């Protein structure tokens, strides 16, 4: 599994257009074979964090070079972000837990 952690801050007034384009990029990402998931969060101080998961580096690369994504990245740099940083990470260990559903007595 490959995880991208994308951290950013938006320029004033960019919120509405950003949300619209981010929604479209989510639709496009889902079409990439090997896409797993993505979720975005906004901290109290305004920093945005998006976590994107792909099964393989090849799948991530397909996303990276997708023509619509390339165009959106350039638009974001020019119009949305006051700062951004991304990190590409390989999952070393993965563990999850969920409670078992209770059966009716």
C-alpha atoms as one frame of an Amber mdcrd trajectory, in Angstrom:
protein
   0.000   0.000   0.000   1.196   3.502  -0.863  -0.121   6.448   1.139   0.133
  10.098   0.171  -0.253  12.694   2.908  -1.062  16.054   1.320  -1.007  19.069
   3.652  -2.052  22.513   2.489  -3.388  25.918   3.386  -5.756  27.784   1.100
  -5.477  31.375   0.002  -8.311  33.634   1.172 -11.328  33.326  -1.113 -10.247
  30.010  -2.681 -12.533  27.735  -0.651 -15.536  27.493  -2.979 -13.624  26.781
  -6.185 -11.230  24.466  -4.344 -14.062  22.314  -2.969 -15.587  21.978  -6.415
 -12.312  20.956  -8.073 -11.349  18.648  -5.189 -14.667  16.852  -5.613 -13.963
  16.340  -9.292 -10.452  15.047  -8.544 -11.979  12.528  -6.128 -14.185  11.253
  -8.953 -11.182  10.961 -11.266  -9.023   9.218  -8.634 -11.680   6.534  -8.156
 -11.284   5.568 -11.842  -7.598   4.678 -11.428  -7.062   0.905 -11.110  -5.448
   0.348  -7.711  -7.154   3.330  -6.046  -8.149   2.430  -2.478  -9.463   5.559
  -0.755  -9.031   9.196   0.103 -10.250  11.425   2.936  -9.751  15.067   3.769
  -9.640  16.832   7.107  -9.406  20.474   8.137  -7.687  21.445  11.390  -8.864
  24.268  13.646  -5.963  26.420  12.412  -7.045  26.013   8.775  -4.492  23.422
   7.673  -6.010  20.828   5.338  -4.813  17.227   5.252  -5.808  14.735   2.587
  -4.810  11.081   2.869  -4.833   9.125  -0.390  -4.254   5.357  -0.626  -3.260
   3.313  -3.681  -2.463  -0.392  -3.800   0.863   0.091  -5.649   3.377   2.699
  -6.751   2.279   2.033 -10.333  -1.296   2.983  -9.450  -0.075   6.133  -7.710
   1.999   6.985 -10.776  -1.079   6.638 -13.008  -2.782   9.187 -10.769   0.264
  11.448 -10.789   0.388  11.575 -14.608  -3.365  11.664 -15.273  -3.892  14.680
 -17.602  -6.828  16.110 -15.643  -4.923  15.744 -12.372  -1.852  17.474 -13.824
  -4.022  20.400 -14.913  -5.698  20.560 -11.485  -2.334  20.535  -9.679  -1.099
  23.488 -11.720  -4.362  25.354 -11.142  -4.081  24.682  -7.414  -0.536  26.018
  -7.241  -1.537  29.154  -9.131  -4.894  29.793  -7.458  -5.578  27.844  -4.249
  -2.582  27.144  -2.070  -0.663  29.556   0.099   1.462  26.547   1.125   1.475
  22.806   0.519   3.565  19.747   1.261   3.130  16.124   0.329   4.746  12.930
   1.510   4.623   9.584  -0.275   4.810   6.686   2.176   4.988   2.911   1.862
   2.934   1.100   4.497   5.262  -1.027   6.601   2.630  -2.468   8.891  -1.155
  -2.335   8.840  -3.432  -3.347  11.674  -7.085  -2.642  12.286  -9.719  -3.562
  14.809 -13.489  -3.320  14.943 -15.814  -4.642  17.621 -17.829  -7.736  16.788
 -21.508  -7.161  16.253 -23.590  -8.387  19.155 -26.133 -11.063  18.452 -29.678
 -10.543  19.663 -30.431 -12.628  22.739
